[in-house]
Amino acid sequence: MSRIAIHLATASDLSQLHPLIERGYRGDSARLGWTHEADLIAGDRTDIATLQAIIDDPAQRLIVARDGDRVIGCVVIAHRGGGLAYLGMLCVEPALQAGGVGRKLVAAAEAMARDSFRARNIEMTVIDTRVELIAWYGRQGYASSGECRDFPVTLDPPLYMTVLIKPL
């Protein structure tokens, strides 16, 4: 990889970003990486309209990582008020995972949460059975809050989300 550039997403990024997110989370291509949900959840992860709505929302930031002219990762942060931000949709091109791009995106998201939203804490949710992913976030300074939330989509069997939090 050449030099990684991290910046706020624009509408022109979405044609590359949407398929990247789908490759990173769902389907056979996701299995090239280690952070996928392909064995747990079927169907689309998101759509272009949802991504555009995030870009348009002043309480959210969609951050992308580029290697040259290629989008290779993203993360979303959202202002939750009361000094709290939410980190979600962290995604790195499956074949490039474990190369440091995710750590760079998390660091950029945390800095932006502090600077843009004046957040003192940042939280995220991870499917509770994804112990290796929870451990990775632990190495980034996130710890379990002790809270468990329902997965946002009803599934059979149901999934649950562990809430992780990090002081900024």
Residue pairs with C-beta under 8 A, 6 or more apart in sequence:
1 67
1 72
1 96
1 99
2 67
2 68
3 67
4 65
4 66
4 67
4 72
4 101
4 104
5 65
5 66
5 67
6 63
6 64
6 65
6 66
6 104
6 105
6 108
7 63
7 64
7 66
8 55
8 61
8 62
8 63
8 64
9 17
9 51
9 54
9 55
9 62
9 63
9 64
9 74
10 55
11 52
11 55
13 64
13 71
14 48
14 51
14 52
14 55
15 48
16 70
16 71
17 51
17 62
17 64
17 71
17 74
18 46
18 47
18 48
18 51
20 71
20 72
20 73
20 74
20 91
20 93
21 45
21 46
21 51
21 74
21 89
21 91
22 44
22 45
22 46
23 29
23 30
23 93
23 94
24 30
24 33
24 35
24 36
24 45
24 91
24 92
24 93
24 94
25 36
25 37
25 38
25 41
25 45
25 91
26 36
26 37
26 38
26 41
26 42
26 43
26 44
26 45
27 38
28 38
29 94
30 36
30 37
30 38
30 94
31 38
31 94
32 94
32 95
32 97
33 92
33 93
33 94
33 95
33 97
34 97
34 98
34 132
34 133
35 90
35 91
35 92
35 97
35 102
35 130
35 133
35 136
36 94
37 45
37 127
40 127
40 129
40 159
41 153
41 155
41 159
46 89
51 62
54 60
54 62
54 76
55 62
57 78
59 78
59 79
59 117
60 76
60 77
60 78
60 79
61 76
61 77
61 78
61 109
61 112
61 116
62 74
62 75
62 76
63 74
63 75
63 76
63 77
63 105
63 108
63 109
63 112
64 71
64 73
64 74
65 71
65 72
65 73
65 74
65 92
65 101
65 104
65 105
66 72
72 92
72 93
72 96
72 101
73 90
73 91
73 92
73 93
73 96
73 101
73 102
73 105
74 89
74 90
74 91
74 105
75 87
75 88
75 89
75 90
75 91
75 105
75 106
75 108
75 109
76 87
76 88
76 89
76 109
77 85
77 86
77 87
77 88
77 109
77 112
77 113
77 116
77 117
77 122
78 85
78 86
78 88
79 85
79 113
79 116
79 117
79 119
80 86
80 123
83 118
83 119
83 120
83 121
84 119
84 120
84 121
84 122
84 123
85 113
85 117
85 119
85 121
85 122
85 123
85 168
86 122
86 123
86 124
87 106
87 109
87 110
87 113
87 122
87 123
87 124
88 124
88 125
90 102
90 105
90 106
90 109
92 99
92 101
92 102
92 105
93 101
102 136
103 140
106 140
109 122
110 122
110 166
110 168
113 119
113 122
113 168
114 168
119 168
120 167
120 168
121 165
121 166
121 167
121 168
122 165
122 166
122 168
123 145
123 163
123 164
123 165
123 166
124 137
124 142
124 163
124 164
124 165
125 149
125 161
125 162
125 163
125 164
126 133
126 134
126 137
126 161
126 162
126 164
127 133
127 151
127 159
127 160
127 161
127 162
128 134
128 148
128 159
128 160
128 161
128 162
129 159
134 144
134 162
134 164
137 164
138 164
140 166
141 166
142 164
142 165
142 166
143 164
143 165
143 166
144 162
144 163
144 164
145 163
145 164
145 165
146 163
147 162
147 163
148 160
148 161
148 162
148 163
149 160
149 161
149 163
150 158
150 160
150 161
151 158
151 159
151 160
151 161
